[in-house]
């Protein structure tokens, strides 16, 4: 009986620590310890004792998840531990936005050798120079786009 209680207690402690040290390993070990406690209960106390152990284990798991996801985020510690803000910036042109930029004039903000940064209408984008290199300040034209950057070429001076 002592071993079963010890396995349950250590299992719950490891599951609780999983909140602070994410990664899944401690929670998995804690769950396995509780499973081991249930197996020991079946061996030591038969079917009736095993079923009681499974019910207790599931109840403790539900209680732990409730505390973790409902109670803890409202505490001072929980507000510091859980992420609440979202970063919504983009670093490249994608999809329809990239297609709309094809044909536009751009200025090289950095040397493109062959990659670097350009400015179009005051917005900075990552770009790839098809001709290999373009100096900072060069006049460029957007001629295409791939997954993460615009493809540019130097404009021809007349």
N, C-alpha and C positions, 0 to 999 in steps of 0.2 A: 504494500500500500504506500509506503514511504517513497519508493522508486517512482510510482505512478504520479504521485503529487509533485515530486521533484521534476519529472519530465514535463508535466503541465506547466509548472511555475517557470521553469527555464524557457519553455517554448513561448509563453506569453511575454516574458521579459525580452526575448530576442525579437519577437514580432513588434513590440513597442519600440525597441531601439532602432528597428528598420525605418521608422519615421524620421529619425535624426540622421542616420547613416544609410542613405538610399543605395540601392544596387541590387536588391533582391536576395542576396546570399543569406543574410542574417534571418530574414523573414522565412526563407525556404527551410533553413535549419530549424527554426522555431516550429514551423509547421510539421516537419518530420519528427521533432521531439514529441509534439502532441500526438501525432499518429502512433509513435512508439508507445506512448502512455496508454493509448486506447488498446493497442495490441496486447500490452502487458495486463490490462484490465480483463480482456477476454480470456487470457491464459490463466490468470490468478482467480478471477471471480466468475468465470463462465459467461454465458450469453447475456444474462441479466445485468451483470456488472459491466460487461463490455458495452452494452447499449447505453447504460447510464453514462459511462465515460465518453462515448461518442456525442451524446446529447450535451454533456458539460463542455466538451471541446468545441462543438459548433456554437454553443451559446457564448463561450468566451471569445471565439473568433468574431462573431457578429458584434459583440460588445466592443472589442478592440477596434474593429473597422468603424463603428459608430463614433467612438471617441476620437479616432484619428481624423475622420473626414467631416464630422459635424461639430464636435466640441472643441478640439484643438485649434482649428483655424480662427476661432473667436477669442482665443487667449493671446496675451502679449507675446509669449514664446512662439505660438503658432503663426501669428502675423509676421514674425521675423523669419520663420522657417519656410513658409509657403510662398511661392511666386504669385503675385497678383497683377503685375504690370505686363503689358505686351509691347514688344518692339515691332513697329509696323513699317519700318523703312525698307527701301529696296536699294540694291547696289548696282543693278543692271536693268536694261530694258528687256521686257519679255513680251511675247505674243503680239497683240494688236498694237501696243505702244511702239514696239520695235519696228513694225511694218510702217507705221505712220511717220517714223523718222527717216526712212529710206528716201534719198533724194535731197535731204536738207543739208544746208551748209553748216560746218562745224569749225571750231578752232582747237588746235592742239594745246592742252594745258601743260602737258609734260612731253618730253621726247617720246615718240612712239618707236620702239625698237624691238620687235614690231608692235608690242602692246604698250598701252599707256592710257592717259585720261584725256577726254575731249570735253568741250562745252558746246551745248546746243541750246539756244534760247535761255541762257543763264543756268542750265541744269548740267551737272557733271555726270558723265557716263564713262564706263570702261570701253576701250575700243582696240581694234587690231588693224594695223596698217597693212593693206594688201601689197604695197610696193616694198615693204620691209622696214623702212625708216622714214620718219617725218620729224623735223625739229619742233620744239615748243614754239607756239605762235603761228604755225603753218596753217594755211587755209585748206580745209578738207571738205570732202563730200561723203555722206553716208551712202554706201552702195549695197549694203546687205546687213544681215544679223545672224548670229548663231545663238546657241542656248544662253550664253552668259555675257555677250559683248556685241557691240556694233562693229561692222567691218567698214573701214573708211579707205579713201584714196585721196591723194593730194589733187587739188583742183589745178587744172592747166591754166597758166597765165597767157593771155592773148597778147 
